[in-house]
């Protein structure tokens, strides 16, 4: 009997010891450990364009997972990131001057912590270039050239014509990169009736999937979405921004009193796209409840408290069916949009069932991967660009006496030392035999121009033979403004980038044939003014009507260059109010005995 009592006492003692041990194990390790809250090593950083800076996650644990995202990749890009463990970090590269936010979602198990670092990107500090570098003579034996289209020299040249170039092509400055839009909004030439029927006019717009899903944090269930296949389209006129939203949703839920917790659509617009807080920009949030109750406290469509917009009331049209809904919006614009400018936009679909919101679908913002909700921060709006829809048009240029010019530049006319220049050049059988010519200008068809800011792809076929193996440059090329074919020789206004075509660029075959494709962009000319023989001044606006092919240097010849065809591809605007015109699928045929070969492939449609 005593043994049993002893055993009971022993068990009670052991139980007490185990309980005490368990309690001790649950006590925090101490104030030092408790203070180790996860955070970023820096809340604010500054970096120059082109340089990088590293930010670490402090007090990260081995099982942690970190998602990194930048609010504006055009300003600050994520060059490298470590997404797991104690060494989680991000390397940020400065892309362009401005500010951005690097956002991290730190996750351990089911617990998430959001961290933010503000990034300021500054310009590169100017440095003085060594003067010795500019004075080093080129190793190619080419001297600096006279500028294209410059005034004729007053001194008689003493250098005899030579097939060896004596000028070094001037380097072309690197163009400032243009930010890539998240979407392009095309201009419509047909007004849209806002009735929720999605008429054929919407076929003119690009469709965009509203597919960034984010589960509401308050939902204890799986957060499965009931709404699916959300999509958006946008168009514009001088007076309106039009928006179309469609989605599949077989059961419209109106069970919650709060409109944003019902099945609804939210539009977010920042007319200046400056990414500032709502109160500091011309921006708004607009909510449309799908098929609302007539007695609802909130009207069907309304501007919310996020509203600093100066526009008029937004129009909407809505239709529902057994499978989903179609919503159209017309947003009045206080000023006509400018092609190429940006507007900030996001579209959100609130998905609800059984009186609760399951989550949200967004067009651009991605809250599930660290973005803020568009309600919280316009920084996550998409950069949407106003554009004109265009299609490629292929034009084969005529190589005839009327459509080409190889006139001798004025600075060489009448000079004995240059008597040989142009003596062997000719236009014959639909080909340009350049030979002793200094330049060859090929005109576009009458009325056709590549306007300032527009691009053209130039494809040249021909044969080439060089008498100087040491010479690397075959020819130079750019687009010009000839003032309706009135400016000849060196007088046409250079109004595009210059491309230096080397022999190796031609990939010359054994029989001497070549084919080369080049990209040219019309721009403001450096020297736009010309004066004719009668004293009339002409000032170019940078609209090009011809291509000029020029020798390697200002006083050399094009050598054995024979041009057999010149084909340009330009982008023509498309209008949706014209139904009796169809895009031309074949190039215009030149009026010559021989028709140059039509390109086998039509370039894909591109939009400025």
C-alpha positions in Angstrom: 0.0 0.0 0.0 2.8 2.4 0.9 4.5 1.6 -2.4 1.4 2.7 -4.3 1.3 6.0 -2.4 5.0 6.5 -3.2 4.3 5.9 -6.8 1.4 8.4 -6.9 3.6 11.0 -5.2 6.4 10.4 -7.7 4.0 10.9 -10.7 2.6 14.1 -9.2 6.1 15.4 -8.7 7.1 14.6 -12.3 3.9 16.2 -13.7 4.7 19.4 -11.8 8.2 19.4 -13.1 7.0 19.0 -16.7 4.4 21.7 -16.4 7.0 24.1 -15.0 9.3 23.3 -17.9 6.5 23.9 -20.4 5.7 27.3 -18.8 9.4 28.3 -18.9 9.6 27.3 -22.6 6.7 29.6 -23.4 8.2 32.7 -21.7 9.9 35.1 -24.2 13.6 34.7 -24.4 14.1 38.2 -23.2 13.8 41.8 -24.1 16.7 41.6 -26.5 15.1 38.9 -28.6 11.7 40.5 -28.4 13.1 43.7 -29.8 14.3 42.0 -33.0 11.5 43.2 -35.2 11.9 42.6 -38.9 12.7 45.8 -40.9 14.7 47.0 -43.8 18.2 48.2 -43.3 17.3 51.6 -44.8 14.0 53.4 -45.1 15.3 55.9 -47.6 18.1 55.6 -50.1 19.5 57.8 -52.8 21.3 56.5 -56.0 22.6 58.1 -59.2 21.3 57.1 -62.6 23.1 53.9 -63.7 24.4 53.1 -60.2 23.1 50.6 -57.7 22.4 50.5 -54.0 21.7 47.5 -51.7 19.0 47.2 -49.0 18.8 44.2 -46.6 16.1 42.7 -44.5 17.2 43.0 -40.9 16.4 40.2 -38.4 15.1 37.9 -41.1 14.7 34.2 -40.2 15.7 31.1 -42.1 12.1 30.2 -43.1 11.2 33.7 -44.3 10.1 34.4 -47.9 10.3 37.9 -49.3 8.6 39.3 -52.4 10.2 42.4 -53.8 8.5 45.0 -56.1 9.2 48.5 -57.4 6.5 51.0 -57.8 8.1 52.5 -60.9 10.6 50.4 -62.8 11.2 53.4 -65.2 12.8 55.2 -62.2 14.2 52.5 -59.9 14.6 48.9 -61.1 15.3 45.7 -59.2 18.6 44.5 -60.5 19.0 41.6 -58.1 17.1 40.1 -55.1 17.5 37.4 -52.5 14.0 36.2 -51.7 14.6 33.7 -48.9 16.3 33.2 -45.5 18.4 35.4 -43.3 20.2 37.0 -46.2 17.1 38.4 -47.9 18.1 41.6 -49.8 17.5 43.7 -52.9 19.8 45.5 -55.2 18.2 48.7 -56.7 19.4 50.3 -59.9 18.7 54.0 -60.7 17.1 54.2 -64.2 15.9 57.8 -64.5 15.7 60.8 -62.2 12.7 60.7 -59.9 11.3 58.9 -56.8 10.0 55.4 -56.4 9.2 52.9 -53.7 10.7 49.5 -53.2 8.1 47.4 -51.4 8.8 44.1 -49.7 6.2 41.5 -48.4 8.0 39.5 -45.6 6.2 36.2 -44.9 6.8 33.6 -42.3 4.1 30.9 -42.2 0.8 32.8 -42.6 2.0 36.0 -41.1 2.9 38.8 -43.5 4.8 42.1 -42.9 4.9 44.9 -45.4 8.1 46.9 -45.6 8.8 50.0 -47.8 12.0 51.9 -48.8 11.7 55.2 -50.6 14.2 55.6 -53.4 15.4 58.9 -54.8 17.2 58.7 -58.1 19.4 61.6 -59.0 21.2 62.6 -62.2 24.9 61.6 -62.7 27.2 64.4 -61.4 28.9 66.0 -64.4 32.6 65.3 -64.8 35.1 67.1 -66.9 36.3 65.0 -69.8 40.0 64.8 -70.4 41.1 67.2 -73.1 43.6 64.8 -74.4 41.0 62.3 -75.5 39.4 64.8 -77.9 42.8 65.6 -79.5 43.8 62.1 -80.4 43.7 61.6 -84.1 41.5 58.8 -85.4 43.4 55.6 -86.3 41.2 55.1 -89.4 42.9 58.0 -91.2 39.6 59.9 -91.6 39.5 63.6 -90.7 36.5 65.5 -89.4 33.8 66.1 -91.9 32.0 69.2 -93.1 28.5 69.2 -91.8 25.8 67.9 -94.1 23.8 70.7 -95.8 26.2 73.4 -94.7 27.0 76.6 -96.6 29.4 76.1 -99.5 33.0 76.9 -98.6 34.4 80.2 -99.8 37.9 78.8 -100.4 38.6 76.7 -103.5 39.3 73.1 -102.4 42.9 72.1 -103.1 42.3 68.4 -102.5 41.8 66.3 -105.7 38.8 63.9 -105.8 39.6 60.7 -104.2 37.8 57.5 -103.6 39.4 57.4 -100.1 37.2 59.2 -97.5 38.7 62.2 -95.9 36.1 62.8 -93.3 35.2 61.1 -90.0 31.4 60.5 -89.7 30.1 62.6 -86.8 28.9 60.3 -83.9 25.2 60.4 -83.4 24.1 61.2 -79.8 22.3 58.4 -78.0 18.6 59.2 -77.8 16.9 59.5 -74.4 14.9 56.3 -73.8 11.1 56.8 -74.0 9.2 55.0 -71.2 7.2 52.0 -72.3 3.5 52.4 -71.7 1.6 49.8 -69.7 -1.2 50.3 -72.3 -2.0 52.4 -75.3 -5.4 54.1 -75.6 -6.4 54.6 -79.3 -8.3 57.6 -80.6 -11.8 56.7 -81.8 -13.4 58.7 -84.6 -16.8 57.4 -83.7 -18.6 58.5 -80.5 -19.7 55.7 -78.2 -23.3 55.4 -77.0 -23.1 54.7 -73.2 -25.8 52.0 -72.9 -23.9 48.9 -71.7 -24.2 47.0 -75.0 -20.5 47.0 -76.1 -21.1 48.0 -79.8 -18.7 47.2 -82.6 -16.8 50.4 -82.0 -15.0 48.7 -79.1 -13.4 46.3 -81.6 -11.0 49.2 -82.4 -9.5 48.9 -78.9 -7.1 46.5 -77.4 -8.5 44.1 -74.8 -6.7 43.8 -71.5 -7.3 41.1 -68.9 -8.2 42.2 -65.4 -6.4 39.3 -63.8 -4.4 40.4 -60.7 -6.3 38.6 -57.9 -5.9 39.5 -54.3 -7.8 37.7 -51.5 -9.3 40.0 -48.8 -7.3 39.6 -45.5 -10.5 39.4 -43.5 -11.7 36.3 -45.3 -11.2 33.1 -43.3 -12.3 30.8 -46.1 -10.2 30.0 -49.2 -11.0 33.3 -50.8 -12.2 31.7 -54.0 -13.3 34.2 -56.7 -16.8 34.0 -58.0 -16.2 36.6 -60.7 -14.0 35.5 -63.6 -12.7 36.5 -67.1 -12.7 40.3 -66.3 -11.5 42.4 -69.2 -11.2 46.1 -70.0 -10.9 48.3 -73.1 -10.3 52.0 -73.4 -10.7 54.6 -76.2 -10.5 58.4 -76.4 -11.8 61.4 -78.2 -11.0 65.1 -77.7 -13.8 65.2 -75.1 -14.0 61.8 -73.4 -12.1 58.9 -72.1 -14.2 55.8 -72.7 -13.9 52.6 -70.6 -15.5 49.2 -71.2 -15.5 46.5 -68.4 -16.9 43.0 -68.9 -16.9 40.0 -66.5 -18.5 36.7 -65.9 -20.5 36.5 -62.6 -23.5 34.3 -62.5 -24.6 35.6 -59.0 -24.6 39.3 -58.3 -24.2 39.7 -54.6 -25.7 42.8 -52.8 -25.8 41.4 -49.3 -23.5 43.9 -47.7 -24.5 47.5 -46.8 -21.1 48.9 -47.9 -20.9 49.4 -51.6 -17.3 48.4 -51.9 -18.1 45.0 -50.4 -20.7 44.3 -53.0 -20.1 43.1 -56.6 -18.9 46.4 -58.1 -16.5 48.1 -60.4 -14.0 50.8 -59.4 -12.3 53.2 -61.8 -9.1 55.0 -60.7 -7.9 57.9 -62.9 -5.0 60.3 -62.5 -5.3 62.8 -65.4 -1.8 64.1 -65.0 -0.2 60.7 -64.2 2.1 62.4 -61.7 1.8 59.6 -59.1 1.0 62.0 -56.2 -1.5 61.6 -53.4 -5.1 62.1 -54.4 -5.3 65.4 -52.7 -2.3 66.7 -54.7 -3.3 65.7 -58.2 -6.3 65.8 -60.5 -7.4 62.3 -59.7 -10.5 60.4 -58.7 -12.0 57.0 -57.7 -15.4 56.1 -59.0 -17.5 53.1 -57.9 -20.3 51.5 -59.8 -22.4 48.8 -57.9 -23.6 46.1 -60.2 -27.4 46.0 -60.5 -27.9 47.8 -57.1 -31.1 47.9 -55.0 -33.2 51.0 -55.6 -33.3 51.7 -51.9 -29.5 51.4 -51.4 -28.0 54.1 -49.3 -25.3 54.7 -52.0 -26.3 55.5 -55.6 -25.4 53.1 -58.4 -22.4 55.1 -59.5 -20.6 57.7 -57.4 -17.3 59.5 -56.9 -15.8 58.4 -53.6 -13.9 60.4 -51.0 -10.8 60.0 -53.2 -11.7 62.9 -55.5 -9.8 66.0 -56.4 -10.9 65.9 -60.1 -12.1 69.0 -61.9 -14.2 67.1 -64.5 -17.9 66.8 -64.9 -20.1 63.8 -63.9 -19.2 60.4 -65.2 -21.7 58.7 -67.5 -22.3 55.0 -67.2 -24.3 52.3 -68.9 -24.8 48.8 -67.4 -26.4 45.5 -68.6 -26.5 42.2 -66.8 -27.2 38.7 -67.9 -27.4 35.2 -66.5 -23.6 34.8 -67.0 -22.2 38.3 -66.1 -22.3 42.0 -66.9 -21.2 44.7 -69.4 -20.4 48.2 -68.1 -19.5 51.3 -70.2 -18.2 54.6 -68.9 -17.7 58.0 -70.5 -15.3 60.2 -68.5 -15.5 63.9 -69.6 -12.0 65.5 -70.2 -11.4 69.2 -69.4 -8.7 69.3 -72.1 -8.2 67.4 -75.4 -5.5 64.7 -74.9 -2.2 65.1 -76.6 -0.9 62.1 -78.5 2.0 60.6 -76.7 1.0 61.9 -73.3 0.2 59.6 -70.4 -2.8 59.2 -68.0 -2.7 57.1 -64.9 -5.5 54.4 -64.8 -6.4 51.3 -62.8 -9.6 49.3 -62.9 -10.8 47.1 -60.0 -13.5 44.5 -59.8 -14.8 43.8 -56.3 -15.9 40.1 -56.1 -18.5 39.3 -53.5 -20.7 36.4 -52.4 -22.9 35.7 -49.3 -22.6 39.3 -48.1 -18.8 39.5 -48.0 -16.1 40.5 -50.4 -13.9 37.5 -51.4 -11.2 39.7 -52.9 -10.4 42.1 -55.8 -9.3 41.8 -59.4 -7.1 44.6 -60.7 -5.9 45.6 -64.1 -2.5 47.0 -63.2 -2.0 47.0 -59.4 -0.9 43.6 -58.0 -1.5 43.7 -54.2 -0.9 40.0 -53.8 2.7 40.6 -54.7 3.4 43.6 -52.6 1.6 46.5 -54.4 -0.6 48.9 -52.5 -4.3 48.9 -53.4 -5.1 51.7 -55.9 -7.4 53.2 -53.2 -4.3 53.8 -51.1 -1.7 55.0 -53.6 -1.9 56.3 -57.2 1.7 55.1 -57.6 0.3 51.7 -58.6 -1.8 53.1 -61.5 -0.9 51.9 -65.0 0.9 54.3 -67.3 -1.6 54.6 -70.2 -0.5 56.5 -73.3 -2.8 58.3 -75.7 -2.1 57.1 -79.2 -3.2 56.9 -82.8 -3.8 53.4 -84.1 -1.6 52.7 -87.2 -0.8 50.0 -89.7 2.3 49.3 -91.7 2.4 50.4 -95.4 5.1 49.2 -97.8 6.1 51.6 -100.6 8.6 50.7 -103.3 10.3 54.0 -104.4 10.7 54.7 -108.1 14.3 54.8 -109.4 13.8 57.1 -112.4 15.2 60.4 -113.5 12.0 62.1 -112.2 12.2 60.5 -108.8 15.9 60.6 -108.0 18.7 63.2 -108.0 22.4 62.8 -108.0 23.3 66.5 -108.6 26.9 67.6 -107.8 27.0 69.6 -104.5 27.5 73.3 -105.2 30.9 73.4 -103.5 32.4 71.2 -106.3 30.6 72.8 -109.4 33.1 74.3 -111.9 36.2 73.3 -110.0 38.8 71.6 -112.1 40.1 69.4 -109.3 36.6 67.9 -109.1 35.8 67.6 -112.8 35.7 63.8 -112.5 33.0 63.8 -109.9 29.6 62.7 -111.2 31.1 61.9 -114.6 30.2 58.2 -114.4 27.0 58.3 -112.3 23.7 57.6 -114.1 20.1 56.4 -113.7 19.4 53.6 -116.1 17.1 50.6 -116.3 15.5 51.4 -113.0 18.9 51.4 -111.2 21.1 54.0 -109.7 24.7 53.6 -110.8 26.3 55.9 -108.2 30.0 55.4 -109.0 31.5 58.9 -109.0 28.5 60.5 -107.4 28.9 62.1 -104.0 25.3 61.6 -103.0 22.0 60.1 -104.3 18.6 61.4 -103.2 15.5 59.1 -103.7 12.2 60.9 -103.4 9.0 59.6 -101.8 5.9 59.5 -103.9 4.2 62.9 -104.3 2.2 63.8 -101.1 3.9 61.2 -99.0 6.1 62.3 -96.0 7.5 60.8 -92.9 6.6 63.5 -90.4 8.6 64.8 -87.5 8.7 62.1 -84.8 7.6 59.2 -87.1 9.7 56.2 -88.0 10.5 54.6 -91.4 12.2 51.3 -92.2 14.4 51.6 -95.3 15.3 48.4 -97.2 18.0 48.7 -99.9 19.1 46.1 -102.4 21.9 46.4 -104.8 25.6 45.6 -105.6 28.7 47.1 -104.1 32.4 46.8 -104.9 35.2 48.8 -103.3 38.6 49.7 -104.7 40.0 50.5 -101.3 40.3 47.5 -99.0 41.3 49.8 -96.1 38.1 51.8 -96.3 35.5 50.4 -93.9 32.5 52.7 -94.5 30.4 52.0 -97.6 28.0 54.9 -97.3 25.9 57.1 -95.0 22.1 57.5 -95.1 19.5 59.7 -93.6 16.1 61.3 -94.4 15.8 64.8 -95.8 13.3 67.6 -96.5 13.7 68.7 -100.1 10.9 71.3 -99.9 8.9 69.5 -102.6 12.0 68.4 -104.6 13.3 72.0 -104.9 16.4 71.5 -102.8 19.1 69.4 -104.6 22.7 68.4 -104.1 23.7 69.1 -100.5 20.9 71.6 -100.0 18.1 69.3 -98.6 17.6 69.7 -94.9 18.8 66.8 -92.9 15.9 65.9 -90.6 16.5 62.4 -89.2 19.2 60.4 -87.5 22.3 59.5 -89.6 23.3 55.9 -90.0 26.8 55.0 -91.0 26.7 51.8 -93.1 29.9 49.8 -93.0 30.9 47.2 -95.6 30.5 44.5 -93.1 26.9 45.6 -92.4 26.1 44.9 -96.0 27.0 41.2 -95.8 28.1 41.3 -99.4 27.7 38.0 -101.3 30.3 36.6 -103.6 28.5 38.1 -106.6 28.6 41.5 -105.0 24.9 41.7 -104.1 23.7 42.9 -100.8 20.5 43.7 -98.9 20.4 46.0 -95.8 17.5 47.2 -93.6 17.8 50.4 -91.6 15.6 52.3 -89.1 15.3 56.1 -89.5 13.3 58.6 -87.3 12.4 62.1 -88.5 13.2 64.8 -86.0 13.8 68.6 -85.7 16.7 69.6 -88.0 19.7 71.2 -86.5 19.9 73.6 -89.4 16.3 74.1 -90.7 16.7 77.2 -92.7 17.5 77.5 -96.5 17.4 80.4 -98.9 16.9 79.9 -102.6 18.4 81.8 -105.5 15.6 84.4 -105.4 16.2 85.1 -101.7 13.2 83.3 -100.4 13.7 81.6 -97.1 12.4 78.1 -96.4 12.3 76.7 -92.8 11.9 72.9 -92.4 9.6 71.5 -89.7 11.4 68.2 -89.8 9.0 66.4 -92.2 10.9 64.3 -94.6 10.1 63.6 -98.3 13.2 61.7 -99.4 16.1 59.5 -98.5 19.7 60.7 -99.1 22.5 58.2 -99.6 25.9 59.9 -99.1 29.5 59.0 -99.6 31.7 58.2 -96.6 33.1 61.7 -96.5 31.9 65.2 -97.8 34.2 65.2 -100.8 34.5 61.5 -101.7 32.6 59.2 -104.1 30.1 56.4 -103.7 32.4 54.1 -105.7 30.9 51.0 -107.4 27.5 51.2 -105.6 24.5 50.2 -107.7 21.1 50.6 -106.0 18.5 48.3 -107.5 15.6 48.9 -105.1 14.7 51.1 -102.2 11.6 50.1 -100.2 10.3 52.0 -97.2 7.8 50.9 -94.6 5.9 53.6 -92.8 3.0 53.6 -90.4 -0.3 55.0 -91.6 -3.1 56.0 -89.3 -6.2 53.8 -89.2 -9.6 55.4 -88.8 -12.7 53.5 -87.6 -15.1 56.0 -89.3 -14.0 54.9 -92.8 -15.6 51.6 -94.0 -15.0 51.7 -97.7 -11.2 51.6 -97.6 -9.1 48.5 -97.0 -5.4 48.4 -96.1 -3.2 48.0 -99.1 -1.4 44.7 -98.9 1.0 45.1 -101.8 3.6 47.9 -102.4 3.1 50.5 -105.0 4.6 49.4 -108.3 7.2 51.8 -109.8 6.8 52.8 -113.4 10.0 51.1 -114.6 10.8 48.2 -116.9 11.8 46.1 -114.0 9.7 45.7 -110.8 11.8 45.4 -107.7 11.1 42.3 -105.6 8.3 42.7 -103.1 9.3 42.0 -99.5 8.1 38.5 -98.5 7.0 39.4 -95.1 4.7 42.2 -94.0 6.1 43.8 -90.8 4.0 43.4 -87.7 1.8 46.3 -86.8 3.5 48.8 -84.6 2.2 51.8 -82.8 3.9 55.0 -81.8 
